[in-house]
Amino acid sequence: MRREHLEALRPVCPRCLRRGVESPLALAAAWREEAGAVLEGVLHCPDPACRSEYPVVDGIPLLVADLRDFCGRNQLSLLGRSDLGPDLEGLLGDCLGPGSAQDVRNQVLSTYAFDHWGDLDPEGAGNGRPGAVRELLARLLDLAGGVPAGPVLDLGCAAGRTSFDLAGRSPGLVLGADLNLDLLRLGQSALLRGRVAYPLRLAGIAYARRAFAVRPEHPERVDFWCLDAAEPPFAAG
């Protein structure tokens, strides 16, 4: 979570918004930071009637009203291991079988990551061509005559490439927003590490681990937050 985005966009408490109160969130703790971005920390609602806390995980603030329910449904994404080698990961995937939580997670990652970043794969997995979502975004922006001035909110940003594309079309800040933590991590990794890594589906439950360097456009103006497009945590206007 970039401090610049936090100060400029001034998010409000999602729980308070449900009762019609716009309570601006404050950064209560930053336990780990890197290059102006809070990687681990907590945002706090100062309203005495609320006092809710919202964690920042891997640089992504979780700004959802039903936080306990969200965390309960996303335990694998929040606490699952990411340090396993491809051979062991594949063996465990075989044991879990098709339709497991891990298989569903891998299918989503494979589909969206390939569409967003596959054209940059040095092994040519994406044939160097932009994915469908990026081609559609470019066509729509041309029809619209460009991007309006001011911060840009990319709702449903998925793996994040469109947020960088928008930064290339607009001089202001861009915020990529989604509810899928695994996809948001892909965008955040491209932003902070200049690298993406994901399982590319080959057939059935067989995946090839792809990892390569990327240089997205204007990373200094992009950030990624976890929020609900139906309840965006922002004040009116």
Salt bridges, closest charged atoms under 4 A:
GLU33 OE2 - ARG3 NH2 2.95
GLU34 OE2 - ARG193 NH1 2.64
GLU40 OE2 - ARG32 NH2 3.26
ASP47 OD2 - ARG19 NH2 3.07
ASP58 OD2 - ARG185 NE 2.52
ASP66 OD1 - ARG18 NH1 3.19
ASP69 OD2 - ARG73 NE 2.87
ASP83 OD1 - ARG81 NE 3.07
GLU89 OE1 - ARG209 NH2 2.73
ASP119 OD2 - ARG134 NH1 3.65
ASP119 OD1 - ARG161 NH1 2.80
ASP121 OD1 - ARG210 NH2 2.68
GLU123 OE1 - ARG210 NH2 3.81
GLU135 OE2 - ARG129 NH2 3.59
ASP142 OD1 - ARG169 NH1 3.22
ASP165 OD2 - ARG134 NE 2.71
ASP182 OD1 - ARG105 NH2 2.91
ASP182 OD1 - ARG185 NH1 3.94
GLU220 OE2 - HIS218 ND1 3.68
GLU231 OE2 - ARG18 NE 2.77
